[in-house]
Amino acid sequence: MPLSPEQITRFLKSVHPYDALPVDVLETIALQVEAWEVERDFAVYDLGETLPGLFVIHEGQIEITDENGVVVSHLGLRNSFGERGLLRDGKAATSARADAHSVLLVLPPALFRELIAEHDVVAKFFNRARGPRPQQETLATSPVDTLMARDPATCSPETSVQEAAQQMRARGISSLCITEGETLRGIVTVRDLSGKVVAEALPAATPISQVMTPSPLTLSPGAIGSDVLHAMMEHRIGHIPIAEGGRLVGIVTQTDLTRYQAVSSAELVSRIARADNAEEMAKVTAEIPRLLVQLVAGGNRHEVVTRLITDIADTTTRRLLALAEAKLGPPPVPYLWLACGSQGRQEQTGVSDQDNCLMLDDSVREGDMPYFASLAKFVSDGLDTCGYFYCPGDMMATNPRWCQPVRIWRDYFAGWIAKPNPEAQMLASVMFDLRPIGGAFDLFADLQAETLKAASANSIFVAHMISNSLKHTPPLGLLRGFATIRSGEHRNTLDLKHNGVVPVVDLGRIYALQGRLPEAGTRARLKAAEAAGVLSPSGARDLLDAYDLIAETRLEHQAAMVKRGEKPDNYLAPTDLSDFERSHLRDAFVVVKTMQSAVGHGKGMLG
């Protein structure tokens, strides 16, 4: 059906973002737009074809399918499509078919690019990435490599304490790193010299190796400033070497941090590290919702917010372990407490249960097990007191099944990989997110590498993991709507956890498995997958943008609930979002569904 320029102008006034453009611009657009009248089953375009322009549906319905023929969207009146390909190389990234007799407005590619270049409202609408976040000069968000001294003073283990003191005085510093070649062996501070040398009247020729702190706590160059401050407060130290693969690359001291104001997350960590019981800690963790609001309001990215919140859970766990040992006595054999789930991935929000386990040295005897049962109960009860409620699936160290010697854990992983039944898939999914929290970290190092290698080499196991990962799907409905929860107390809402972030978490876990990637965090896994060639640059970019938007929408929803005096949850009513926000969130879900389809068809989104 022919449409006059006046009719097109009138229609565009009802479509965002064109409704925000001046009338003279709309009239100019109308003169360049071509109207297509198509019948049902007409192929608007096929995957890989050069796009004739941006399509806007004036009448009818269009079905969008991905490279595998999977339907990812049904579009109706006023919906746009084709922009994804136009913003890349001009080639169609999907296929489009008419579901019914339809009338489509086609904006030529040159006009589309011109509108984006000249009108911010159009650029903002079609930019599916999160906008730039305000950069705050805070310790919490500063990368360690911007804080550290890159040429730390060093000496050899044979250096005398007098020579070390003279070097520190000459350079006006309060610490020296002890190295052999580039390998860090220890650290010595002015406090060590006064407390261990002067106070004990040691000879000036005493080797520095006798008074240094051997194998000191270190952080990697990938850490952020809050990691430094949290570690300093928890361990009551003022100097943290920065090392990569055992090689010293820098150091951060309290002096380096004086220009930064300590963020509230560090204050909470400090108070927890000094608490005498779980009740005192609970008073601190009760402030996490307020912290969440402050961090979101401050414009921090979601991965920074969840990292800071997880740091508090980590410190709480380690403090409870210390209190447990003080009560029960020293452990009979070395042990390692590990977190899994969101704490393991460092992705905790304002709502978290506890998922944890214990690995014990293989020298453990049956008579030692009551000690670890008591330790697990003390810590898990304490975490529950602090608001980290018991895991509904009993994935906790209090369950004897998850408190075992390392050899048993090896058997667990080997069995899950060899016979990937539904329970094995579920357990393996949780356990692939394991992260050491407190104890003998070396108990886990070899096990993690062995398991990744064995799991990735078993194609049947990988196939089962992929199948299991596709059980959580984005909440997409027909006609550009959402598939909301149909009944119960959360009726007409979206579950931003199980249907929002979890599908991306599952994808990240699959990519890590395929690429044998040790990263635990979802965003880190996606970036590592791109670097390893498991994900194409375009696939990684799309999925990262989608994940960022979904995760930040979730945090903003929780922060809004806290500000209203409500307990935060993961259930968002689409009606709480603007049309613009709904459009972008749905597009993010479409990207996730497309990536799931690629993985499900064994293509890995490499194109």
Rosetta blueprint (number, residue, H / E / L):
1 M L
2 P L
3 L L
4 S L
5 P H
6 E H
7 Q H
8 I H
9 T H
10 R H
11 F H
12 L H
13 K L
14 S L
15 V L
16 H L
17 P L
18 Y H
19 D H
20 A H
21 L L
22 P L
23 V H
24 D H
25 V H
26 L H
27 E H
28 T H
29 I H
30 A H
31 L H
32 Q H
33 V L
34 E E
35 A E
36 W E
37 E E
38 V E
39 E L
40 R L
41 D L
42 F L
43 A E
44 V E
45 Y E
46 D L
47 L L
48 G L
49 E L
50 T E
51 L L
52 P L
53 G L
54 L E
55 F E
56 V E
57 I E
58 H E
59 E E
60 G L
61 Q L
62 I E
63 E E
64 I E
65 T E
66 D L
67 E L
68 N L
69 G L
70 V L
71 V E
72 V E
73 S E
74 H E
75 L E
76 G L
77 L L
78 R L
79 N L
80 S E
81 F E
82 G L
83 E H
84 R H
85 G H
86 L H
87 L L
88 R L
89 D L
90 G L
91 K E
92 A L
93 A L
94 T L
95 S E
96 A E
97 R E
98 A E
99 D L
100 A L
101 H L
102 S E
103 V E
104 L E
105 L E
106 V E
107 L E
108 P L
109 P H
110 A H
111 L H
112 F H
113 R H
114 E H
115 L H
116 I H
117 A H
118 E H
119 H L
120 D H
121 V H
122 V H
123 A H
124 K H
125 F H
126 F H
127 N L
128 R L
129 A L
130 R L
131 G L
132 P L
133 R L
134 P L
135 Q L
136 Q L
137 E L
138 T L
139 L H
140 A H
141 T H
142 S L
143 P E
144 V H
145 D H
146 T H
147 L H
148 M L
149 A E
150 R L
151 D L
152 P L
153 A L
154 T E
155 C E
156 S L
157 P L
158 E L
159 T L
160 S E
161 V H
162 Q H
163 E H
164 A H
165 A H
166 Q H
167 Q H
168 M H
169 R H
170 A H
171 R H
172 G L
173 I L
174 S L
175 S E
176 L E
177 C E
178 I E
179 T E
180 E E
181 G L
182 E L
183 T E
184 L E
185 R E
186 G E
187 I E
188 V E
189 T E
190 V H
191 R H
192 D H
193 L H
194 S H
195 G H
196 K H
197 V H
198 V H
199 A L
200 E L
201 A L
202 L L
203 P L
204 A L
205 A L
206 T L
207 P E
208 I H
209 S H
210 Q H
211 V L
212 M L
213 T E
214 P E
215 S L
216 P L
217 L L
218 T L
219 L E
220 S L
221 P L
222 G L
223 A L
224 I E
225 G H
226 S H
227 D H
228 V H
229 L H
230 H H
231 A H
232 M H
233 M H
234 E H
235 H H
236 R L
237 I L
238 G L
239 H E
240 I E
241 P E
242 I E
243 A E
244 E E
245 G L
246 G L
247 R E
248 L E
249 V E
250 G E
251 I E
252 V E
253 T E
254 Q H
255 T H
256 D H
257 L H
258 T L
259 R L
260 Y L
261 Q L
262 A L
263 V L
264 S H
265 S H
266 A H
267 E H
268 L H
269 V H
270 S H
271 R H
272 I H
273 A H
274 R L
275 A L
276 D L
277 N L
278 A H
279 E H
280 E H
281 M H
282 A H
283 K H
284 V H
285 T H
286 A L
287 E L
288 I H
289 P H
290 R H
291 L H
292 L H
293 V H
294 Q H
295 L H
296 V H
297 A H
298 G L
299 G L
300 N L
301 R L
302 H H
303 E H
304 V H
305 V H
306 T H
307 R H
308 L H
309 I H
310 T H
311 D H
312 I H
313 A H
314 D H
315 T H
316 T H
317 T H
318 R H
319 R H
320 L H
321 L H
322 A H
323 L H
324 A H
325 E H
326 A H
327 K H
328 L H
329 G L
330 P L
331 P L
332 P L
333 V L
334 P L
335 Y E
336 L E
337 W E
338 L E
339 A E
340 C L
341 G H
342 S H
343 Q H
344 G H
345 R L
346 Q L
347 E L
348 Q L
349 T L
350 G L
351 V L
352 S L
353 D E
354 Q L
355 D L
356 N E
357 C E
358 L E
359 M E
360 L E
361 D L
362 D L
363 S L
364 V L
365 R L
366 E H
367 G H
368 D H
369 M H
370 P H
371 Y H
372 F H
373 A H
374 S H
375 L H
376 A H
377 K H
378 F H
379 V H
380 S H
381 D H
382 G H
383 L H
384 D H
385 T H
386 C L
387 G L
388 Y L
389 F E
390 Y L
391 C L
392 P L
393 G L
394 D L
395 M L
396 M L
397 A L
398 T L
399 N L
400 P H
401 R H
402 W H
403 C E
404 Q E
405 P E
406 V H
407 R H
408 I H
409 W H
410 R H
411 D H
412 Y H
413 F H
414 A H
415 G H
416 W H
417 I H
418 A H
419 K L
420 P L
421 N L
422 P H
423 E H
424 A H
425 Q H
426 M H
427 L H
428 A H
429 S H
430 V H
431 M H
432 F L
433 D L
434 L L
435 R E
436 P E
437 I E
438 G E
439 G E
440 A L
441 F L
442 D H
443 L H
444 F H
445 A H
446 D H
447 L H
448 Q H
449 A H
450 E H
451 T H
452 L H
453 K H
454 A H
455 A H
456 S H
457 A H
458 N L
459 S H
460 I H
461 F H
462 V H
463 A H
464 H H
465 M H
466 I H
467 S H
468 N H
469 S H
470 L L
471 K L
472 H L
473 T L
474 P L
475 P L
476 L E
477 G L
478 L L
479 L L
480 R L
481 G L
482 F E
483 A L
484 T L
485 I L
486 R L
487 S L
488 G L
489 E L
490 H L
491 R L
492 N L
493 T L
494 L E
495 D E
496 L L
497 K H
498 H H
499 N H
500 G H
501 V H
502 V H
503 P H
504 V H
505 V H
506 D H
507 L H
508 G H
509 R H
510 I H
511 Y H
512 A H
513 L H
514 Q H
515 G H
516 R L
517 L L
518 P L
519 E L
520 A L
521 G L
522 T H
523 R H
524 A H
525 R H
526 L H
527 K H
528 A H
529 A H
530 E H
531 A H
532 A L
533 G L
534 V L
535 L L
536 S L
537 P H
538 S H
539 G H
540 A H
541 R H
542 D H
543 L H
544 L H
545 D H
546 A H
547 Y H
548 D H
549 L H
550 I H
551 A H
552 E H
553 T H
554 R H
555 L H
556 E H
557 H H
558 Q H
559 A H
560 A H
561 M H
562 V H
563 K H
564 R L
565 G L
566 E L
567 K L
568 P L
569 D L
570 N L
571 Y E
572 L E
573 A L
574 P H
575 T H
576 D H
577 L L
578 S L
579 D H
580 F H
581 E H
582 R H
583 S H
584 H H
585 L H
586 R H
587 D H
588 A H
589 F H
590 V H
591 V H
592 V H
593 K H
594 T H
595 M H
596 Q H
597 S H
598 A H
599 V H
600 G H
601 H L
602 G L
603 K L
604 G L
605 M L
606 L L
607 G L
